Structures are given as structure tokens and as C-alpha cells.
Amino acid sequence: MQPANTEPCPPMNIPPRTTSTTRWALTSLSLATLLASLGASVATVGLPALAQGLNASFQAVQWVVLAYLLAITTLIVSVGRLGDLLGRRPLLLAGILLFTLASGMCGLAPSLGWLIAGRALQGLGAAIMMTLTLALVGETVVKEKTGSAMGLLGTLSAVGTALGPSLGGTLLGAFGWQAIFLVNVPFGLLTLILAWRSLPVRLATMKAGKIRFDGPGTLLLAAALGAYALAMTQGHGSFGGSNFALLALAALCTGLFVLVQTRAVSPLIPLGLFRDRLLVAGLTTHALVATVMMATLLVGPFYLSIALGLPAPLVGLTLAVGPVTAALTGVPAGRLADRFGALPLRRVGLAVMLLGCTTLAMLSPAFGTLGYVAAIMVTTLGYALFQTANNTAVMADIPTGSRGVISGLLNLSRNLGFFTGASVLGAVFAAALPTSGINAAAPETVANGLNITFIAASLLIFMALLIVQLNPVPEPSDECQAPPRQG
């Protein structure tokens, strides 16, 4: 562990910021977050139309969604490190431009192959945007407002997730599947202009001769993450030989990655970072919470449509309750984190999530739609409180040169949690159903599957709460600037 900096107020190479400039900079970061989350959710509603319009199978058009998610997952840490080395502002501008151009490429794609390639490039742009918006918060707002800024980004991410299906459905019906991608172009250009005009320009802190990007580490990490993501998504909850082979490949690439990092002059992920207890606890709990939230997206539609017998329009409306709750909670949660501290609020968020998951584990169809909505609102409220507080706690007082890679790790832990939840908790739900499949399941069987799934989810949240309790890292001092956390 390196000795802490003894200067009470180390100088920052950031030009003076006015309130107006800060507001516009935060607006540009919020729009970038919105576009990245919108890009993930807007395409799902268009899969049937894509299958028909491009004369492709459903399994083939699923790669329109999967290519986007895989690009984000495999590259999100690498682009964070690249931002630390080359500058976060210019790389974010390049990411927004790439996302915008790739959106146009998707909308004009003449075939499914071109569309999937465009979605992969769009996912790369989204990875840059998701990672560097979090990393740039520390250069955009004062420390006392970090929680509020994190809450705003969380709100816009939830808005993008909630808005995607409804906006996509509207555009699809009015203009065709091309519109769900082309709509990003004008908003991407607007975000690019705002970011270019308002984001702070940091002076270079590294000599050009010392900048080395870890190419072998990047390739090995991307291979490991890609293999793991494919293992978790193939088979839809049932594991076969290909899944185990992919997991073995992921384990092999991870081992080689760690070996390369110990020998690299400029490693992609300095392994010393994982001596930071707050970072490790934050990443682990973030992955566990994301695993549980995926269960609400996975099991909820079946419970609403089969156990409660709701028609499709009401199912969609009910499913929007979760993202809307998260959107409404994000900013207040950030203010609470600024006022009372991020670490205590993280415990509160997990406790509220545990209450919501326990309620779902005991929920009966007799409570109807209102009972389900109440339980989901409590669960999502806890998630929003936890996510804002956890992001604030993890990103506080870290060395300037590590903000990008740590932001990438934070986003990666969430994505891996989503993939794991889709596979593991999906398998738990499937185990409670008849062997003939979901279509033959009776309402009471689906309700029982929901209960069993959220018993497992409650155990995961309890584990996350235990991790937080066993890692009581004190809040950073508010006097000027606390010494940065060191690996």
C-alpha cells in the first residue's frame, strides 16, 4: 500500500467551473447515460418485426440484442482504462460519435449481418458512454454533490430502460423497425455538441512516452467475459456441454489474464486495486443485487400473464412500475447520500430490497396485481437507494488515474450480475415448472415458481447485506479533500 498523500488540498488540473457550465456538463453526461440504456431496451420490442422484415429466424435476430450486450460487457473495463491513459473527455466524445454513427448504420442496414455489426459498434460506443460518464462526475461536480449527480445518472438510466419498449413500439408502428435505431441519431448529435462545449478539459498528467495500453490483457479479459456471457445466455437456463465448455474457456482466460497482469508494465487492471476492501465489497454486492433485479424482469411477465391472467397491455404497464420507481427515486437517493453518507444508505437500500424480496417469496395470487406491484415497488426502491449509494461510495476519493478502470469494473459487475441472474435464477424458476414447459404450467405452479425464485433472491440480498456489515469502511472526511484510497 502506498503512503497517503499528506497534502490537505492537492491541486487539481481543472479550470474553474461556473454553476451554469457544470449544469450543462452534467446534462450531457445524463443524456449519454440515457442513450446507452435506451439502446439496450428499445431494440427488444422490435425483434418480431426484424425477423419478418429481414426474413430471419427468431434465434438469429436475438443477436441484435446479444451483440450490443456482449460488446458492452467484454470491452467496458478496457475503455475505462483507455480513458485513464488518453483522457476521458476526448474518449467520451469519440464514444458518443461512434454510438451515433452506428445507430445510423443500424437504421440503414440492408441485411441482418450488417445490423448485427452495427449493433456491436453501437455497443462499443455505449460501453464508452456508460463507463466514462461515471468517471467524469468527479471532474464535473463538487464532492459534496457527488451523490446527487450519481442519483441523476441512475434516474436517466432507469428512464431509458422504461422508455425503450414504449418508444420502440410507437416508432415501430408508425415508421418501421429502422426508426428504432435512427431515432438515436439526432439525440446523439445533441449530446455530442453539449459534451464538447461543456465538459472540463483536464491538463495532461502523463507523459506520452509512458502511455502503454495492455493489449494482451485486453484480449484475454474480453475472451473471458465473452465466454462467460455466452455460457450464461445460451440454453435459456438449461446447461449443456457447450455451456460448460464456455465456462471452462472463461476460467482458462481468466487465469491467463491474472498471470499477464502480474507481469505487465502497465496492466489493464492493477491487481493492487483489489486490496481496497470498499471496492471489493462494492463490486461484489453490485453483482449480487443485479442478479436479483434480473429475476424481476425474467419471472414477472410469466407471473402476471399466467398466475394473474392479465392481458399483454396490462402486463407491459405493470412491468413499467419498476423502472418508473427507480427513476423517481434516483435523485432523492443521491441527496440522501450527500446528506447522511453513502455507506449507511447502502445498508438501508439492501435492507429495503430484502423486505421486498421476502414479500415476493411469500406472495399469493390472492393479493392480485396490487400485491405484486407493492412488492416490486419496495424491491426497486431498495435497489435505487443501494445503486446510488454504492456508486457514490465506490467512486469517492479514488486516484484520478484509476477512475475510468474502476468505473468500468463497477459497470461490469452489474452486467455480469444480469447475465448470472438470467441463467441461475432462470434455472431456479424453470425447476419449479412442469417438465413440459411454461406453456403447460398452471397458475398456482407459476406462483410457486415465483416464490421459490425469490427465496433464492432473498438469500443473495442477505449475503450482500452481510458483506456490507463485515466491511465497515469509514466515510471519507469532508474536510477539503480526503486522501485518495490506495490499492
Buried (B, 14 or more C-beta within 10 A) or exposed (E): EEEEEEEEEEEEEBEEBEEEBBEBBBBBBBBBBBBBBBBBBBBBBBBEBBBEBBEBEEEBBBBBBBBBBBBBBBBBBBBBBBBBBBBBBEBBBBBBBBBBBBBBBBBEBEEBEBBBBBBBBBBBBBBBBBBBBBBBBBBBBEBEBBBBBBBBBBBBBBBBBBBBBBBBBBBBEEEBBBBBBBBBBEBBEBBBEBBBEBBBEBEEEEEEEEEEEBEBBBBBBBBBBBBBBBBBBBBEBEBEEEBEEBBEBBEBBBEBBBEBBEEBEEBBBBEEBEEBEBBBBBBBBBBBBBBBBBBBBBBBBBBBBBBBEBEEEBBBBBBBBBBBBBBBBBBBBBBBBBEBBBBBBBBBBBBBBBBBBBBBBEBEBEBEBEBBBBBBBBBBBBBBBBBBBBBBBBBBBBBBBBBBBBBBBBBBBBBBBBBBBBBBBBBBBBEBBEEEEBEEBEBEBBBBBBBBBBBBBBBBBBBBBEBBEEBEBEBBEEEEBBBBBBB
